[in-house]
Amino acid sequence: MVKRNVNFNPGPAAIPLDVLKIVQGELLDYQGSGMSILESSHRAKEFEAVNDQAMALVLELLGLGSNYKVLFLGGGASTQFDLVPMNFAGEGQTAAYIDTGEFAFKAMKESQIVAKTHVAFSSKEMKYRRVPRMNEIKYPEDAAYLHICSNNTIEGTQFHEFPDTGKVPLVADMSSDIASRQVDFKKFSLIYAGAQKNLGAAGVTLVIIRDDFLAKAKKGLPSMLSYQTHADNKSLYNTPPVFGVYIMKLVLEWIKSKGGIAGVEKTNIAKKDLLYGAIDAAPDYYKGAADKDSRSWMNVTMRLPTEDLETKFIADAKKEGLVGLKGHRSVGGIRFSIYNAVSLEDIQKTVDFMGRFRKSA
């Protein structure tokens, strides 16, 4: 076995080793087809089976029924920043957005190009250290939808409860925490997520839309910009990201083998408790960047007393096989992205390093 680092990169991120081994074994000859899945036609029966199985696994693991459509699209989650208002903010309607971080802000900014947009809450002046309390969220009763980013990758904050929006559809960018914890996914009219954090490889974006919301989508949009087009064609209207869908199917099977979302949630709780515990045990040295009641389970952010120490921390960690710890360029500091594929043993190794580093630096 080649040396494997502990991968804390925020995305593209760690993929379960069990999944990578399957990909390695099937890469040259996918299930006796005589060719790689990379070469497979998206019209071939082999890939159609992958596509169908991946869709079914999404609904099963998230506890959703047949009244939801599952789409596998290209263009990343950032493309959904445009497609959501284009499809669902009708003429004269207002789209409402909760601004809790850089990507939430970018989604709101894109909406402002094509629709009247209302800021339901913003923590920008607080340097995005927290998400809102439910009573702080304000939006029109007739809003086309309320958009949130469930987990803020850069800032390390996360919603731990979601607003009850009544008749207003709830839309969520769940790119960095989907399938990591148990959530009532039925609360949402639309969910989207780039795969490259918890669901597999970069290149495919998962979109889940409830039928009653899809029925409200605008007509007459260009075909590739219409969610209805992709829903009607099971994401096969054009050539989909075949390899990305294949890897997502394998990751979903891996999650199922771990006891489903309940199983991975149990491990994720242990991981975040161990890591935050190490930070809080040395508050004079390791300082969490997010308010405690808004801390992310997936992206743990912290600062050290000086930037020089942070640089040394990152360099020393790399020597021990702990990589991807540099905080986003917009905020600096240290960031541990502890997605599903990062093990509890990886976190223990990291906490041990943190203890040694503090004593020696």
C-alpha positions in Angstrom: 0.0 0.0 0.0 1.3 3.5 -0.9 1.6 6.1 1.8 -1.8 7.8 2.5 -1.9 11.2 4.1 -4.7 12.4 6.3 -6.5 14.6 3.9 -8.1 17.8 5.3 -8.5 19.5 2.0 -11.9 21.3 1.8 -12.8 20.2 -1.7 -11.9 18.2 -3.7 -11.6 16.3 -0.5 -11.0 12.9 0.9 -12.8 9.9 -0.7 -13.2 6.7 1.3 -10.3 4.3 0.7 -12.8 1.4 0.2 -14.3 3.4 -2.7 -11.0 4.2 -4.3 -10.0 0.5 -4.2 -13.3 -0.5 -6.0 -12.6 2.2 -8.6 -9.0 0.9 -9.0 -10.2 -2.6 -9.5 -12.9 -1.7 -12.0 -11.1 1.0 -13.9 -9.9 -1.0 -16.9 -12.9 -3.3 -17.3 -16.2 -2.2 -15.7 -18.2 -5.3 -14.8 -17.1 -7.4 -17.8 -18.0 -4.7 -20.3 -14.5 -4.8 -21.8 -14.0 -1.0 -21.3 -13.6 1.5 -18.5 -16.6 3.3 -17.1 -14.7 6.4 -18.2 -15.3 5.2 -21.8 -18.9 4.2 -21.3 -21.7 5.8 -23.3 -24.2 7.4 -21.1 -26.8 5.6 -23.1 -25.3 2.2 -22.4 -27.1 -0.2 -20.1 -24.2 -0.3 -17.7 -24.3 3.5 -17.1 -28.1 3.7 -17.0 -28.0 1.1 -14.2 -25.4 3.3 -12.3 -27.6 6.4 -12.8 -30.7 4.6 -11.6 -29.0 3.1 -8.6 -27.4 6.4 -7.6 -30.8 8.2 -7.7 -32.5 5.4 -5.7 -29.7 5.6 -3.1 -30.1 9.3 -2.7 -33.8 9.0 -1.9 -33.3 6.0 0.4 -30.5 7.5 2.5 -32.1 10.9 2.8 -35.5 9.4 3.6 -37.3 11.0 0.6 -40.1 9.6 -1.4 -40.9 9.4 -5.1 -42.3 12.9 -5.0 -38.7 14.1 -5.2 -36.6 14.2 -8.4 -32.9 13.5 -8.3 -30.6 15.3 -10.8 -26.9 14.9 -11.6 -25.7 18.1 -13.3 -22.5 19.7 -14.3 -21.3 23.2 -13.6 -20.9 22.9 -9.8 -23.0 24.3 -7.0 -22.0 27.8 -8.2 -24.1 27.3 -11.3 -27.1 26.6 -9.1 -26.7 30.1 -7.7 -28.0 31.2 -11.1 -30.4 28.4 -12.0 -32.4 28.6 -8.7 -33.6 32.2 -9.2 -33.8 31.8 -13.0 -36.2 28.8 -12.5 -38.2 29.9 -9.4 -38.2 33.6 -8.9 -41.2 34.5 -11.0 -42.0 38.0 -12.3 -42.9 40.3 -9.5 -41.7 37.8 -6.9 -39.0 38.3 -4.3 -36.3 35.7 -3.5 -35.1 35.7 0.1 -31.5 34.8 1.1 -29.7 34.2 4.4 -26.2 35.5 4.2 -23.9 33.6 6.5 -20.7 33.2 4.6 -18.8 33.8 1.3 -20.8 31.2 -0.7 -24.1 32.2 0.7 -23.2 35.8 -0.2 -22.2 34.7 -3.8 -25.6 32.9 -4.2 -27.4 36.1 -3.1 -25.3 38.2 -5.4 -26.2 36.0 -8.4 -29.9 36.2 -7.5 -29.7 40.0 -7.6 -28.8 39.8 -11.3 -32.0 38.1 -12.3 -34.6 38.7 -9.5 -35.7 41.0 -6.8 -33.7 39.8 -3.8 -34.4 40.3 -0.1 -31.7 39.8 2.7 -33.4 37.8 5.4 -30.4 37.9 7.6 -26.7 38.7 7.3 -23.8 38.1 9.7 -21.3 39.8 7.4 -20.7 42.6 9.8 -19.9 39.9 12.4 -17.3 38.5 10.1 -19.6 35.5 9.6 -18.8 34.1 13.0 -22.3 32.7 13.4 -25.6 31.7 11.8 -28.9 33.3 12.8 -31.2 32.4 15.6 -34.5 31.4 14.1 -36.3 34.6 15.3 -33.7 36.8 13.5 -34.7 35.5 10.0 -37.1 38.0 8.3 -38.6 37.6 4.8 -41.8 38.4 2.9 -44.7 35.9 3.4 -45.0 35.6 -0.3 -41.3 35.1 -1.1 -40.6 32.8 -4.0 -38.3 30.8 -1.7 -35.9 31.2 1.2 -32.3 30.2 0.4 -29.8 29.1 3.0 -26.3 27.6 2.9 -26.5 24.9 5.6 -22.7 24.8 6.3 -20.2 27.5 5.6 -17.0 25.9 4.4 -14.7 28.9 4.7 -15.9 30.3 8.0 -16.6 27.1 9.8 -20.2 27.7 10.8 -23.3 25.5 10.4 -27.1 25.6 10.9 -28.1 23.2 13.7 -31.7 23.9 13.2 -33.7 25.1 10.2 -36.5 27.6 9.9 -40.1 26.5 9.6 -41.0 28.5 6.5 -44.7 27.4 6.1 -45.8 28.0 2.5 -42.5 29.6 1.5 -40.3 26.9 -0.1 -37.0 26.3 1.6 -33.9 25.9 -0.6 -30.5 24.8 0.6 -26.9 24.7 -0.6 -25.7 21.6 1.3 -22.5 21.2 -0.6 -20.3 20.7 2.5 -22.5 18.8 4.9 -25.0 16.7 2.9 -25.2 13.1 4.1 -23.1 13.9 7.2 -25.9 14.0 9.8 -29.6 13.2 10.2 -31.8 16.0 9.0 -35.5 16.2 8.1 -34.8 16.6 4.4 -38.5 16.7 3.7 -38.4 20.3 5.0 -36.7 21.3 1.8 -38.2 22.0 -1.6 -34.8 22.0 -3.3 -31.4 20.9 -2.2 -28.2 21.1 -4.2 -24.6 20.0 -3.4 -21.3 19.7 -5.2 -20.1 16.2 -4.8 -16.5 16.9 -4.1 -16.8 17.2 -0.3 -19.0 14.4 1.1 -20.3 12.6 -2.0 -17.3 11.8 -4.2 -15.3 13.5 -6.9 -15.5 17.0 -8.4 -17.5 17.3 -11.6 -21.0 16.4 -10.7 -23.6 18.3 -8.7 -26.5 16.7 -6.9 -29.8 18.5 -7.2 -33.0 17.3 -5.4 -36.3 18.9 -6.2 -39.8 18.2 -4.7 -42.4 17.8 -7.4 -44.7 20.6 -6.2 -41.8 23.1 -6.3 -40.7 21.8 -9.7 -44.2 22.5 -11.0 -43.7 26.2 -10.3 -40.6 26.4 -12.4 -40.6 29.0 -15.2 -41.5 27.9 -18.7 -39.6 29.0 -21.8 -36.1 28.9 -20.4 -33.2 27.7 -22.5 -33.3 23.9 -22.4 -30.0 23.4 -20.5 -30.9 26.1 -17.9 -34.3 24.5 -17.1 -34.5 22.0 -14.2 -37.5 20.5 -15.9 -35.4 19.5 -18.9 -33.1 17.5 -16.7 -35.9 16.0 -14.6 -37.8 14.9 -17.6 -34.7 13.1 -19.0 -33.3 11.6 -15.8 -30.2 13.9 -16.2 -29.5 12.3 -19.5 -30.6 15.2 -21.8 -26.9 15.8 -22.6 -23.8 13.8 -21.7 -23.7 13.8 -17.9 -20.5 13.6 -15.8 -20.4 9.8 -16.0 -17.4 9.1 -13.9 -18.6 11.5 -11.1 -22.0 9.8 -11.0 -20.3 6.4 -10.8 -18.1 7.5 -7.9 -21.1 9.1 -6.1 -23.0 5.8 -6.4 -20.0 4.0 -4.7 -19.8 6.6 -2.0 -23.6 6.3 -1.3 -23.1 2.5 -1.1 -20.3 3.1 1.4 -22.5 5.4 3.5 -25.2 2.7 3.5 -22.6 0.1 4.6 -21.7 2.3 7.6 -25.3 2.3 8.9 -26.6 5.0 6.6 -26.6 8.6 7.7 -27.3 7.7 11.3 -24.1 5.6 11.3 -21.9 8.3 9.8 -23.5 10.9 12.1 -22.4 9.0 15.1 -18.8 9.0 13.9 -18.9 12.6 12.9 -20.1 13.6 16.4 -17.2 11.8 17.9 -14.8 13.4 15.5 -15.9 17.0 16.0 -16.2 16.5 19.8 -12.6 15.2 19.9 -11.2 18.0 17.8 -13.1 20.9 19.3 -12.2 19.4 22.7 -8.5 19.8 21.9 -9.0 23.4 20.8 -11.1 24.3 23.9 -8.6 22.6 26.2 -5.9 25.2 25.2 -7.8 28.5 24.8 -4.7 30.5 25.4 -3.1 28.8 22.3 -5.8 27.4 20.0 -8.7 29.7 19.5 -11.9 28.6 17.6 -12.8 31.1 14.8 -16.6 30.5 15.0 -19.0 31.1 17.8 -19.5 27.9 19.8 -23.2 27.6 19.1 -22.6 27.9 15.4 -19.6 25.6 15.0 -19.5 23.4 12.0 -19.2 19.6 12.3 -17.4 19.5 8.9 -15.1 22.5 8.7 -13.3 23.2 12.0 -11.6 26.6 11.9 -9.1 28.0 14.4 -6.4 30.6 15.0 -3.0 30.4 16.8 -1.4 33.3 18.6 0.6 34.5 15.6 0.5 34.0 11.8 4.1 32.7 12.0 3.0 30.0 14.4 0.2 29.1 12.0 2.6 28.8 9.1 4.8 26.5 11.3 1.8 24.5 12.4 0.9 23.8 8.7 4.4 22.9 7.8 5.0 20.6 10.7 1.6 18.9 10.3 2.5 18.2 6.6 5.7 16.4 7.7 3.5 14.1 9.8 1.1 13.4 6.9 -1.6 15.9 7.9 -2.3 17.9 4.8 -4.7 20.6 3.6 -4.8 22.6 6.8 -4.3 26.1 5.5 -7.4 28.3 6.0 -9.1 30.0 3.0 -7.1 32.9 1.7 -9.9 35.3 2.6 -9.7 34.5 6.3 -6.4 32.8 7.0 -5.8 30.6 10.0 -6.2 26.8 10.2 -9.0 24.8 8.8 -9.7 21.1 9.3 -12.2 19.7 6.8 -13.4 16.6 8.5 -15.8 15.2 6.0 -17.3 11.6 6.2 -14.2 10.0 4.7 -11.9 11.3 7.4 -11.8 8.7 10.1 -11.9 9.1 13.9 -8.4 7.6 14.0 -7.3 10.4 11.7 -8.7 13.0 14.2 -6.9 11.2 17.1 -3.7 11.4 15.2 -4.3 15.1 14.6 -5.1 15.9 18.3 -2.0 14.1 19.4 0.0 16.3 17.0 -1.7 19.4 18.3 -0.6 18.5 21.8 3.0 17.9 20.8 3.1 21.1 18.7 1.9 23.3 21.6 4.6 21.9 23.9 7.4 22.3 21.4 6.6 25.5 19.6 
